[in-house]
């Protein structure tokens, strides 16, 4: 069939659709040569099948279309509507949500959807909202009936519910330099999980005494955490606003795997306390330990750390009210002398909304799930790859 013949058939099919004659449109579209079938023709065929009430044929045409063009907005809307009509509301969620997301992207680019299509998208968005609310109510009722109402269930169940409702994003490890597979996706670890933690926490008074002595003598020796000439100080980096700023600053004790001359000597109790922790040791790069200072009003914007094979530990030493750390979907407050241990390869941010400075002791440890053999292999790998272990 030549191009003119194909166009004539399509024109007649469109006219049949205008007369609400789905049967005629299907016959015409069915007469097209296989090579003339494309997403646009399949969309017409699906509409003709719906007009006839042939749900199986409609579904077949839509699925063929989506295999060829997975982001076809009209087909996604039709698939969602078809599934909803059959009572498969959970199944309808995926195509409807995909359609709404695509339409949002179009609108964010400043483009307009055709009025009829825009109306269908709005209806789909309302349907999704209603379904999410109804499902959430059903789940809440079932949980409460089974003794898992608010306050009687774990934080992870609450987070899962938030993600299901669309209130929270899925938070996953996204290290910027190196990814080690197979590790659990956990924002925070509890201090009680580590045998060495209580002994280190018991040294808080001695560590704080050393810190206060240093502050009284040479507080100005804190340096910007994000150096003015660092790669991450480029305008697109999450914390470019802190480049060269002492709003977020550091006083290093261990850097590049070695004690910092002129600093480490003042902190014998601090360094002795750290020896009980499973610090990462990578020649020329780790361990690292520093005091991190956050000035009043400072905000460390959401970002990801370098690696996921380590955990970051904070021992709070000077913590006024109004200071908080968010990792993934969880937010916690620092409490003096109580370790906060977290995976910094997950999105995290920190704020000091008080009128005083916040100072914590920061160091890194191996993830407890990593075997001794893998720790040795990772050490060799990272030394050979020349990947920095300091963030």
Buried (B, 14 or more C-beta within 10 A) or exposed (E): EEEEEBEEBBEBBEEBBEEEBBEBBBBBBEBBEEEBBEBEBBBBBBBBBBBBEBEEBBBBBBBBBBEEBEEBBBBBBBBBBBBBEEEEBEBBBEBBBBBBEBBEEBEEEEEEBEEEBBEBBEBBBEBBEEBBEEBBEEBBEEBEEEEBEEEEBEEEEBBBBBBEEEEBEEBEBEBEBBEBEEBEEBBBBEBEEBEBBEEBBEBBEBBBEBBBEBBEEEEEEBBBBBEEEBEBBEEEBBBBBBBEBBBBBBBBBBBBBEBBEEBBEBBEBBBEBBEBBBBBEBEEBBBBBBBBBBBBEBBBBEBBBBBBBBBBBBBBBBBBEBBBBBBBBBBBEBEBBBBBBBBBBBBBBBBBEBEBBBBBBBBBBBBEEBEEEBBEEBBEBBBEEEBBBBB
